[in-house]
Amino acid sequence: MKNIIQNINKIFDHRVRLGIMSALMVNDHVDFNTLKELLGVTDGNLASHLKSLEKEEYIDINKEFIGKKPNTKYSSTQLGTLEFKKHINALERIIKSQS
């Protein structure tokens, strides 16, 4: 089988970015604190991975205030959804090829 890793996306290699995108695939949006709790990471760690995904234009960021508290919500962009699905499909093909 040629190029079995062709559609593996390096940006999703890290477990935190993989977790972020997985959460965004099954939710319209997820706020910062929910992602932090779900993934068990620190504020700084999560922020740096979100910045990487934002730089690639894989996520959208919506900042608002609830009362006087800031609330930041994240959602997958159309490009992010497409690229993540390609990544997951490539992983599935690799697994199936080894069966």
N, CA, C and O atoms as a GROMACS GRO file, in nm:
protein
  396
    1MET      N    1   0.085  -0.118   0.000
    1MET     CA    2   0.000   0.000   0.000
    1MET      C    3   0.089   0.124   0.000
    1MET      O    4   0.172   0.142   0.089
    2LYS      N    5   0.072   0.208  -0.099
    2LYS     CA    6   0.154   0.329  -0.110
    2LYS      C    7   0.097   0.441  -0.025
    2LYS      O    8  -0.024   0.454  -0.008
    3ASN      N    9   0.187   0.522   0.030
    3ASN     CA   10   0.149   0.644   0.100
    3ASN      C   11   0.041   0.625   0.205
    3ASN      O   12  -0.056   0.701   0.208
    4ILE      N   13   0.055   0.524   0.290
    4ILE     CA   14  -0.052   0.500   0.388
    4ILE      C   15  -0.062   0.611   0.491
    4ILE      O   16  -0.163   0.622   0.561
    5ILE      N   17   0.041   0.692   0.501
    5ILE     CA   18   0.034   0.804   0.597
    5ILE      C   19   0.013   0.938   0.527
    5ILE      O   20   0.030   1.043   0.589
    6GLN      N   21  -0.022   0.936   0.402
    6GLN     CA   22  -0.036   1.059   0.323
    6GLN      C   23  -0.132   1.160   0.386
    6GLN      O   24  -0.102   1.279   0.388
    7ASN      N   25  -0.245   1.116   0.436
    7ASN     CA   26  -0.343   1.209   0.492
    7ASN      C   27  -0.335   1.224   0.644
    7ASN      O   28  -0.423   1.284   0.705
    8ILE      N   29  -0.229   1.170   0.703
    8ILE     CA   30  -0.207   1.193   0.846
    8ILE      C   31  -0.162   1.339   0.860
    8ILE      O   32  -0.066   1.382   0.797
    9ASN      N   33  -0.232   1.413   0.944
    9ASN     CA   34  -0.206   1.555   0.960
    9ASN      C   35  -0.122   1.579   1.084
    9ASN      O   36  -0.165   1.547   1.195
   10LYS      N   37  -0.005   1.632   1.068
   10LYS     CA   38   0.090   1.654   1.178
   10LYS      C   39   0.029   1.739   1.290
   10LYS      O   40   0.064   1.718   1.407
   11ILE      N   41  -0.058   1.831   1.258
   11ILE     CA   42  -0.117   1.918   1.361
   11ILE      C   43  -0.198   1.837   1.463
   11ILE      O   44  -0.213   1.879   1.577
   12PHE      N   45  -0.250   1.721   1.422
   12PHE     CA   46  -0.330   1.638   1.512
   12PHE      C   47  -0.246   1.531   1.582
   12PHE      O   48  -0.302   1.444   1.648
   13ASP      N   49  -0.115   1.535   1.568
   13ASP     CA   50  -0.029   1.436   1.631
   13ASP      C   51  -0.032   1.443   1.784
   13ASP      O   52  -0.016   1.340   1.850
   14HIS      N   53  -0.053   1.560   1.838
   14HIS     CA   54  -0.052   1.574   1.984
   14HIS      C   55  -0.188   1.538   2.043
   14HIS      O   56  -0.292   1.575   1.989
   15ARG      N   57  -0.186   1.468   2.153
   15ARG     CA   58  -0.309   1.418   2.214
   15ARG      C   59  -0.405   1.530   2.254
   15ARG      O   60  -0.526   1.511   2.249
   16VAL      N   61  -0.353   1.646   2.293
   16VAL     CA   62  -0.441   1.756   2.333
   16VAL      C   63  -0.514   1.811   2.212
   16VAL      O   64  -0.635   1.834   2.218
   17ARG      N   65  -0.443   1.833   2.102
   17ARG     CA   66  -0.509   1.883   1.981
   17ARG      C   67  -0.607   1.780   1.926
   17ARG      O   68  -0.713   1.816   1.876
   18LEU      N   69  -0.571   1.653   1.935
   18LEU     CA   70  -0.662   1.546   1.894
   18LEU      C   71  -0.788   1.548   1.980
   18LEU      O   72  -0.899   1.532   1.930
   19GLY      N   73  -0.770   1.569   2.110
   19GLY     CA   74  -0.883   1.576   2.203
   19GLY      C   75  -0.970   1.698   2.178
   19GLY      O   76  -1.093   1.688   2.183
   20ILE      N   77  -0.909   1.812   2.152
   20ILE     CA   78  -0.985   1.934   2.124
   20ILE      C   79  -1.074   1.911   2.002
   20ILE      O   80  -1.194   1.937   2.006
   21MET      N   81  -1.013   1.864   1.894
   21MET     CA   82  -1.090   1.846   1.770
   21MET      C   83  -1.196   1.738   1.787
   21MET      O   84  -1.305   1.750   1.730
   22SER      N   85  -1.168   1.634   1.863
   22SER     CA   86  -1.268   1.530   1.888
   22SER      C   87  -1.389   1.588   1.959
   22SER      O   88  -1.503   1.557   1.924
   23ALA      N   89  -1.364   1.672   2.058
   23ALA     CA   90  -1.474   1.736   2.131
   23ALA      C   91  -1.554   1.829   2.040
   23ALA      O   92  -1.676   1.837   2.050
   24LEU      N   93  -1.485   1.898   1.952
   24LEU     CA   94  -1.553   1.992   1.862
   24LEU      C   95  -1.630   1.922   1.751
   24LEU      O   96  -1.721   1.980   1.692
   25MET      N   97  -1.594   1.799   1.721
   25MET     CA   98  -1.666   1.724   1.618
   25MET      C   99  -1.805   1.683   1.664
   25MET      O  100  -1.895   1.666   1.582
   26VAL      N  101  -1.823   1.666   1.793
   26VAL     CA  102  -1.952   1.618   1.844
   26VAL      C  103  -2.032   1.726   1.917
   26VAL      O  104  -2.138   1.698   1.972
   27ASN      N  105  -1.980   1.848   1.918
   27ASN     CA  106  -2.048   1.962   1.981
   27ASN      C  107  -2.041   2.082   1.887
   27ASN      O  108  -1.943   2.099   1.815
   28ASP      N  109  -2.145   2.164   1.887
   28ASP     CA  110  -2.142   2.286   1.806
   28ASP      C  111  -2.030   2.378   1.850
   28ASP      O  112  -1.963   2.441   1.768
   29HIS      N  113  -2.010   2.387   1.982
   29HIS     CA  114  -1.904   2.466   2.040
   29HIS      C  115  -1.875   2.414   2.181
   29HIS      O  116  -1.959   2.348   2.243
   30VAL      N  117  -1.755   2.444   2.228
   30VAL     CA  118  -1.715   2.403   2.363
   30VAL      C  119  -1.639   2.520   2.424
   30VAL      O  120  -1.556   2.582   2.358
   31ASP      N  121  -1.668   2.552   2.551
   31ASP     CA  122  -1.597   2.663   2.614
   31ASP      C  123  -1.464   2.617   2.672
   31ASP      O  124  -1.438   2.498   2.689
   32PHE      N  125  -1.380   2.716   2.703
   32PHE     CA  126  -1.244   2.691   2.749
   32PHE      C  127  -1.241   2.601   2.873
   32PHE      O  128  -1.167   2.503   2.876
   33ASN      N  129  -1.320   2.634   2.973
   33ASN     CA  130  -1.317   2.558   3.098
   33ASN      C  131  -1.362   2.414   3.078
   33ASN      O  132  -1.308   2.323   3.142
   34THR      N  133  -1.460   2.392   2.992
   34THR     CA  134  -1.505   2.255   2.964
   34THR      C  135  -1.394   2.176   2.897
   34THR      O  136  -1.368   2.062   2.934
   35LEU      N  137  -1.326   2.238   2.799
   35LEU     CA  138  -1.213   2.169   2.734
   35LEU      C  139  -1.103   2.138   2.834
   35LEU      O  140  -1.047   2.029   2.834
   36LYS      N  141  -1.073   2.234   2.920
   36LYS     CA  142  -0.967   2.216   3.020
   36LYS      C  143  -0.999   2.097   3.112
   36LYS      O  144  -0.914   2.014   3.139
   37GLU      N  145  -1.123   2.092   3.158
   37GLU     CA  146  -1.165   1.984   3.247
   37GLU      C  147  -1.169   1.849   3.173
   37GLU      O  148  -1.122   1.748   3.225
   38LEU      N  149  -1.224   1.850   3.054
   38LEU     CA  150  -1.237   1.729   2.974
   38LEU      C  151  -1.100   1.667   2.944
   38LEU      O  152  -1.084   1.545   2.950
   39LEU      N  153  -1.003   1.752   2.911
   39LEU     CA  154  -0.871   1.704   2.870
   39LEU      C  155  -0.771   1.692   2.985
   39LEU      O  156  -0.666   1.631   2.970
   40GLY      N  157  -0.804   1.751   3.099
   40GLY     CA  158  -0.715   1.743   3.214
   40GLY      C  159  -0.582   1.814   3.193
   40GLY      O  160  -0.477   1.760   3.225
   41VAL      N  161  -0.588   1.935   3.138
   41VAL     CA  162  -0.467   2.013   3.110
   41VAL      C  163  -0.473   2.147   3.180
   41VAL      O  164  -0.578   2.189   3.228
   42THR      N  165  -0.359   2.214   3.185
   42THR     CA  166  -0.352   2.347   3.246
   42THR      C  167  -0.401   2.453   3.148
   42THR      O  168  -0.413   2.428   3.028
   43ASP      N  169  -0.429   2.571   3.201
   43ASP     CA  170  -0.472   2.683   3.116
   43ASP      C  171  -0.371   2.711   3.005
   43ASP      O  172  -0.407   2.722   2.888
   44GLY      N  173  -0.244   2.722   3.043
   44GLY     CA  174  -0.139   2.755   2.946
   44GLY      C  175  -0.122   2.648   2.840
   44GLY      O  176  -0.104   2.678   2.723
   45ASN      N  177  -0.128   2.522   2.883
   45ASN     CA  178  -0.113   2.412   2.788
   45ASN      C  179  -0.227   2.413   2.687
   45ASN      O  180  -0.204   2.402   2.567
   46LEU      N  181  -0.349   2.427   2.737
   46LEU     CA  182  -0.465   2.430   2.649
   46LEU      C  183  -0.458   2.550   2.555
   46LEU      O  184  -0.483   2.537   2.435
   47ALA      N  185  -0.424   2.665   2.608
   47ALA     CA  186  -0.417   2.787   2.528
   47ALA      C  187  -0.317   2.773   2.413
   47ALA      O  188  -0.344   2.818   2.301
   48SER      N  189  -0.202   2.711   2.439
   48SER     CA  190  -0.102   2.697   2.333
   48SER      C  191  -0.150   2.603   2.223
   48SER      O  192  -0.123   2.626   2.105
   49HIS      N  193  -0.222   2.498   2.258
   49HIS     CA  194  -0.274   2.405   2.157
   49HIS      C  195  -0.389   2.468   2.079
   49HIS      O  196  -0.403   2.446   1.959
   50LEU      N  197  -0.472   2.546   2.147
   50LEU     CA  198  -0.579   2.617   2.077
   50LEU      C  199  -0.520   2.718   1.978
   50LEU      O  200  -0.573   2.736   1.869
   51LYS      N  201  -0.412   2.782   2.019
   51LYS     CA  202  -0.347   2.879   1.930
   51LYS      C  203  -0.294   2.810   1.804
   51LYS      O  204  -0.304   2.864   1.694
   52SER      N  205  -0.238   2.690   1.820
   52SER     CA  206  -0.189   2.613   1.704
   52SER      C  207  -0.303   2.581   1.608
   52SER      O  208  -0.287   2.592   1.486
   53LEU      N  209  -0.416   2.540   1.663
   53LEU     CA  210  -0.532   2.507   1.578
   53LEU      C  211  -0.590   2.633   1.514
   53LEU      O  212  -0.636   2.629   1.400
   54GLU      N  213  -0.588   2.743   1.586
   54GLU     CA  214  -0.638   2.869   1.530
   54GLU      C  215  -0.547   2.917   1.416
   54GLU      O  216  -0.596   2.965   1.314
   55LYS      N  217  -0.418   2.903   1.434
   55LYS     CA  218  -0.322   2.944   1.331
   55LYS      C  219  -0.346   2.870   1.200
   55LYS      O  220  -0.331   2.927   1.092
   56GLU      N  221  -0.384   2.743   1.210
   56GLU     CA  222  -0.412   2.662   1.092
   56GLU      C  223  -0.552   2.688   1.036
   56GLU      O  224  -0.591   2.633   0.933
   57GLU      N  225  -0.628   2.773   1.107
   57GLU     CA  226  -0.767   2.805   1.072
   57GLU      C  227  -0.859   2.683   1.082
   57GLU      O  228  -0.952   2.668   1.003
   58TYR      N  229  -0.831   2.597   1.180
   58TYR     CA  230  -0.911   2.478   1.205
   58TYR      C  231  -1.020   2.503   1.309
   58TYR      O  232  -1.115   2.426   1.319
   59ILE      N  233  -1.005   2.611   1.386
   59ILE     CA  234  -1.107   2.644   1.486
   59ILE      C  235  -1.143   2.792   1.478
   59ILE      O  236  -1.063   2.875   1.437
   60ASP      N  237  -1.266   2.821   1.519
   60ASP     CA  238  -1.313   2.959   1.536
   60ASP      C  239  -1.321   2.987   1.685
   60ASP      O  240  -1.349   2.897   1.765
   61ILE      N  241  -1.297   3.112   1.721
   61ILE     CA  242  -1.302   3.154   1.861
   61ILE      C  243  -1.407   3.262   1.876
   61ILE      O  244  -1.408   3.359   1.800
   62ASN      N  245  -1.495   3.245   1.974
   62ASN     CA  246  -1.598   3.344   2.002
   62ASN      C  247  -1.587   3.385   2.148
   62ASN      O  248  -1.613   3.306   2.239
   63LYS      N  249  -1.547   3.511   2.170
   63LYS     CA  250  -1.531   3.562   2.307
   63LYS      C  251  -1.650   3.649   2.341
   63LYS      O  252  -1.690   3.736   2.264
   64GLU      N  253  -1.706   3.625   2.460
   64GLU     CA  254  -1.819   3.705   2.508
   64GLU      C  255  -1.811   3.714   2.660
   64GLU      O  256  -1.727   3.651   2.723
   65PHE      N  257  -1.899   3.793   2.716
   65PHE     CA  258  -1.907   3.804   2.861
   65PHE      C  259  -2.041   3.749   2.907
   65PHE      O  260  -2.145   3.776   2.847
   66ILE      N  261  -2.037   3.671   3.014
   66ILE     CA  262  -2.158   3.626   3.082
   66ILE      C  263  -2.156   3.698   3.216
   66ILE      O  264  -2.079   3.665   3.306
   67GLY      N  265  -2.242   3.798   3.225
   67GLY     CA  266  -2.233   3.889   3.339
   67GLY      C  267  -2.103   3.967   3.323
   67GLY      O  268  -2.082   4.035   3.223
   68LYS      N  269  -2.017   3.957   3.422
   68LYS     CA  270  -1.887   4.024   3.414
   68LYS      C  271  -1.773   3.926   3.388
   68LYS      O  272  -1.656   3.964   3.387
   69LYS      N  273  -1.809   3.799   3.367
   69LYS     CA  274  -1.706   3.697   3.346
   69LYS      C  275  -1.685   3.672   3.198
   69LYS      O  276  -1.781   3.656   3.122
   70PRO      N  277  -1.559   3.668   3.156
   70PRO     CA  278  -1.533   3.635   3.015
   70PRO      C  279  -1.563   3.488   2.989
   70PRO      O  280  -1.541   3.402   3.075
   71ASN      N  281  -1.613   3.459   2.870
   71ASN     CA  282  -1.641   3.321   2.830
   71ASN      C  283  -1.596   3.306   2.685
   71ASN      O  284  -1.642   3.378   2.597
   72THR      N  285  -1.506   3.213   2.663
   72THR     CA  286  -1.454   3.190   2.528
   72THR      C  287  -1.502   3.054   2.482
   72THR      O  288  -1.482   2.953   2.549
   73LYS      N  289  -1.565   3.053   2.364
   73LYS     CA  290  -1.615   2.929   2.305
   73LYS      C  291  -1.540   2.901   2.176
   73LYS      O  292  -1.502   2.992   2.103
   74TYR      N  293  -1.520   2.774   2.151
   74TYR     CA  294  -1.448   2.729   2.033
   74TYR      C  295  -1.537   2.639   1.949
   74TYR      O  296  -1.618   2.563   2.002
   75SER      N  297  -1.522   2.648   1.820
   75SER     CA  298  -1.593   2.560   1.728
   75SER      C  299  -1.500   2.526   1.613
   75SER      O  300  -1.404   2.598   1.586
   76SER      N  301  -1.529   2.416   1.548
   76SER     CA  302  -1.449   2.374   1.434
   76SER      C  303  -1.491   2.452   1.310
   76SER      O  304  -1.610   2.475   1.288
   77THR      N  305  -1.395   2.492   1.230
   77THR     CA  306  -1.426   2.555   1.102
   77THR      C  307  -1.456   2.446   1.001
   77THR      O  308  -1.434   2.328   1.027
   78GLN      N  309  -1.506   2.486   0.887
   78GLN     CA  310  -1.532   2.389   0.780
   78GLN      C  311  -1.401   2.320   0.740
   78GLN      O  312  -1.398   2.198   0.719
   79LEU      N  313  -1.293   2.398   0.731
   79LEU     CA  314  -1.163   2.341   0.698
   79LEU      C  315  -1.117   2.245   0.807
   79LEU      O  316  -1.066   2.136   0.777
   80GLY      N  317  -1.134   2.285   0.933
   80GLY     CA  318  -1.094   2.200   1.045
   80GLY      C  319  -1.167   2.068   1.045
   80GLY      O  320  -1.107   1.962   1.068
   81THR      N  321  -1.297   2.072   1.020
   81THR     CA  322  -1.377   1.950   1.014
   81THR      C  323  -1.330   1.861   0.901
   81THR      O  324  -1.315   1.740   0.919
   82LEU      N  325  -1.307   1.918   0.785
   82LEU     CA  326  -1.261   1.841   0.669
   82LEU      C  327  -1.126   1.775   0.696
   82LEU      O  328  -1.108   1.656   0.670
   83GLU      N  329  -1.032   1.852   0.746
   83GLU     CA  330  -0.898   1.800   0.772
   83GLU      C  331  -0.897   1.694   0.882
   83GLU      O  332  -0.824   1.595   0.873
   84PHE      N  333  -0.979   1.714   0.985
   84PHE     CA  334  -0.984   1.616   1.093
   84PHE      C  335  -1.045   1.485   1.044
   84PHE      O  336  -0.997   1.378   1.079
   85LYS      N  337  -1.149   1.494   0.964
   85LYS     CA  338  -1.210   1.373   0.908
   85LYS      C  339  -1.112   1.299   0.818
   85LYS      O  340  -1.107   1.176   0.821
   86LYS      N  341  -1.035   1.372   0.739
   86LYS     CA  342  -0.932   1.308   0.655
   86LYS      C  343  -0.829   1.237   0.742
   86LYS      O  344  -0.786   1.126   0.709
   87HIS      N  345  -0.790   1.301   0.852
   87HIS     CA  346  -0.693   1.243   0.944
   87HIS      C  347  -0.746   1.113   1.006
   87HIS      O  348  -0.676   1.012   1.008
   88ILE      N  349  -0.869   1.117   1.055
   88ILE     CA  350  -0.930   0.999   1.117
   88ILE      C  351  -0.947   0.887   1.014
   88ILE      O  352  -0.921   0.771   1.045
   89ASN      N  353  -0.991   0.921   0.893
   89ASN     CA  354  -1.005   0.820   0.787
   89ASN      C  355  -0.871   0.756   0.753
   89ASN      O  356  -0.865   0.636   0.728
   90ALA      N  357  -0.765   0.836   0.752
   90ALA     CA  358  -0.632   0.782   0.724
   90ALA      C  359  -0.589   0.685   0.834
   90ALA      O  360  -0.531   0.580   0.806
   91LEU      N  361  -0.616   0.721   0.960
   91LEU     CA  362  -0.584   0.630   1.071
   91LEU      C  363  -0.661   0.500   1.059
   91LEU      O  364  -0.606   0.392   1.081
   92GLU      N  365  -0.788   0.510   1.024
   92GLU     CA  366  -0.870   0.390   1.008
   92GLU      C  367  -0.817   0.301   0.896
   92GLU      O  368  -0.817   0.178   0.909
   93ARG      N  369  -0.772   0.361   0.786
   93ARG     CA  370  -0.715   0.282   0.675
   93ARG      C  371  -0.588   0.211   0.719
   93ARG      O  372  -0.564   0.096   0.681
   94ILE      N  373  -0.506   0.277   0.799
   94ILE     CA  374  -0.384   0.213   0.848
   94ILE      C  375  -0.419   0.093   0.936
   94ILE      O  376  -0.361  -0.014   0.921
   95ILE      N  377  -0.514   0.113   1.026
   95ILE     CA  378  -0.555   0.004   1.115
   95ILE      C  379  -0.610  -0.113   1.036
   95ILE      O  380  -0.574  -0.228   1.062
   96LYS      N  381  -0.698  -0.085   0.939
   96LYS     CA  382  -0.756  -0.191   0.859
   96LYS      C  383  -0.653  -0.264   0.774
   96LYS      O  384  -0.666  -0.384   0.749
   97SER      N  385  -0.551  -0.193   0.730
   97SER     CA  386  -0.449  -0.256   0.647
   97SER      C  387  -0.364  -0.354   0.726
   97SER      O  388  -0.299  -0.442   0.668
   98GLN      N  389  -0.364  -0.340   0.858
   98GLN     CA  390  -0.283  -0.426   0.944
   98GLN      C  391  -0.361  -0.547   0.995
   98GLN      O  392  -0.304  -0.633   1.063
   99SER      N  393  -0.489  -0.555   0.962
   99SER     CA  394  -0.573  -0.666   1.011
   99SER      C  395  -0.552  -0.791   0.931
   99SER      O  396  -0.615  -0.894   0.960
   0.00000   0.00000   0.00000
